[in-house]
Amino acid sequence: MTRRRLALVGAVLLAAACVERLTAPGHCPDFCPSGQITVVDTLLTTSINRDSAYRGYVVSYQSPVMLAAFLPDTTGTLDGRPIFRFNGFGPRLPISSVDTGQILGADSARLQLYIVRRDTATHNLRLQFYRLPTTIDTTTTFDAVAAPFTNAPVRPTVNVDTLLAQPGGKDPVTGDSVVVDTVNHRWLLSLKFDTAAARYVGTDSGAVAYGIRIAADTLASIAFGKGSVGPVLQWYLRVDSLGMPVARKPGILGTTLANFVFTPPTAPLDSTLAVGGVPSARSLLRVAFPKFIRDSSQIIRGTLFLVPAVAARGAPADSFVMEARTVLADFGRKSPIDARLDDPIVIHPGSTDTIKIEVTNMLQLWAADTTHPTVFLLRPQAEAQYFGEIHFYPSKAALRPTLQITYVKQFPFGVP
Amino acid sequence: MRPAVGIAVVAMTLLTASPRDLSAQDSQFGIRGLGTPGRWESVRARSSGGAFAPFDALSPLMEAPLADISTLTATAAGGTSHRDAQLGDTITQLRATRFPLMGVAGRVAPRLVVAGGFTTYLDRSWDVTLRDSTVLRGELERYRDEITSDGSVGDIRLAAASRLSRRLAIGAGIHILAGSTRMTAERRFDDSTFHAVGQVAEVRYDGFGVSGSVLIGVAPGLTIAGWARADNRLRAQVGDSTIALTDLPRMAGAGLLLAPSPRVRFAGSAAWRSWSNAGPGAFDTWSWSAGAEFGSGRMPIRLGVRGGQLPFGPGTKAPTEFAASAGTGRAFAQGRALIDLGVERLERRGGILTERVWTVLVGLTVRP
């Protein structure tokens, strides 16, 4: 009997030690705390000052892509042309482990190219290849190679759509083929250059340079890969072996230069805030962050408003992503970027709509770290990979950049 | 002997498992005001409606009964409450475990007993959620607020009592009010472009009070008690800043104990507290209780009722409460350990809120 009572007592004690549940719906104001969470929304129209734009961060030859475009417009034609060069093997090629033979010429060559970006609305995409002087380099301009582009193409025009329509993507007549990489969303073109197109001049070290012009029914704007997805050339050579020509297939060559030239050239910076283009432009916006928000409130939303001074430029299909970041230190054009936070927005060429960028994370960072420079940096997410460029009104203009901040005041803890 | 020790160990473990939660019953009525006042009663007194508190040496209501303690005595109490808070048609089931009382007392001179301990002065643990909307940037934004307070204001008492004659005992005490609450305020918008808000603060409280009491044996089996207490103000601080200074009440009470035989005791008590000092929305309160204890020694039976008013609530009238309680106790180890058990049913009403509470109480007293 005693044990049973003790068990009962134990059970009661255990019941007494169970977990808490205190959450209840409030019925205000009668059964709520006297203090409430107070939200304030404010538009800071004069807090952004001393803004500036800089150009030249990434130039065309540093871009990871080669841009090609042909976009006639009422104000002019945007014409972008990839140019690239392959160094050769020189005048001689090994024909055995000890002997070399003079290179007599090329039977043919096969050029492989990756198209890494394209507009799915583009139809009848055509590529034309031109021989360029092997002296092209990173400083070569559109005008400098304009003449070679007026010569006849080195090989027949490649119609990519026609090639895609062939069984297996292979043209048995020309020997060209295309492979669609659905995983990485790119096309691999393998193009055959015959003896005339693939001219190996051994006395000139065997170097060759080509340029590409594109055309399409509409929206001719694509990007070719560089580096690991850049152009490669396979030579099929004839080499002299004791008076007898023998065929040789040396190793694949990658480019020693891969660049693109375009017209019209990028306009010089004016008083507006430029972002994008080639070479890429960035803009800095310095913010006088109000102390009353920084010190005694919690920011729940911040939006940066930017009004385009002109419609965003660029290929209509090539919308590009502009990102707002902050900097670790304000050194003007050489300000190091704080890589922790970014707030992106898509810019559509042709649009003049006001751009709204959510910058809450950066404002919260500034509020938490009062030593952090209160500077926004605007730049394209992929610099020099699009022709697109946008210009915003600066802080001296009537339609200046503004910042809208929604914040919560300090809760009145402890007030009965 | 061994089971008794086991129960004592379990009870002690449970009662001391969370010393942070030194508070009494929570109430939604305390959210808007300073909090929910504690009950300065041992489990024995509370099981009889609180009527025996003025005569109970282990209840921190009065000091004078301490004069009858002959040996070093320590006590602690714990309780868990299951509360239904009915707001209009909405009923929310709440649950809390509290440890509202701990104390030790001992004789230091033939006519002098001193005691120390703490009890809950104001409970400030609650958690309120609110669903609402507001217009932000021209759009109606729906949100959910959650504001919580976890903690209490404790009453640390140092008391002394002396029996001046067979019929007269007096006592006095000083009260240091101290405690803190961890408060949080959160808001989450349905629209995730508005980030969630979370603010936290540790609010510290302090205050001071004095009390005095007298116990008079009017006749054999008939004792009356009287007590009074004055507290100055409650200061709330966040960091180094004083956020609020709130006047605390003066209070007084009296009780009557009738013991027609050693096995039957009846008691009644009443108290008044000037809580309206605390400012708007606070009311002076009256409370009363009546109870009985039958049997003595190993397992007495205790019964009681109490009623009165709560100091904080909406409207122009103080909320009211009524409770009935019952309990028993058991002595172990030749009376060196006592366990008291009680159960209370309480109903509070005020405005559109009605609270119904079941509370299970456990008390442990040790006389080493």
Interface residues (C-beta under 8 A of the other chain):
Chain A: T2 R3 L6 V9 G10 V12 L13 L14 A15 A16 A17 C18 V19 E20 R21 L22 T23 A24 P25 G26 H27 C28 P29 D30 F31 C32 P33 S34 G35 Q36 I37 V39 D41 Q298 I299 I300 R301 E358 T360 Q364 Q404 T406 V408 Q410 F411 P412 F413 G414 V415 P416
Chain B: P3 G6 I7 V10 A11 L14 A17 D26 Q28 F29 I31 R32 G33 L34 G78 G79 T80 A85 L87 G88 T90 T92 Q93 L94 R95 A96 T97 S125 W126 D127 V128 T129 L130 R131 T134 L136 R137 D145 E146 I147 T148 S149 M183 A185 R187 F189 T193 F194 H195 A196 V197 G198 Q199 A201 V203 A236 Q237 V238 I243 A244 T246 A278 G279 G313 P314 G315 I339 L341 G351 I352 L353 V360 V362
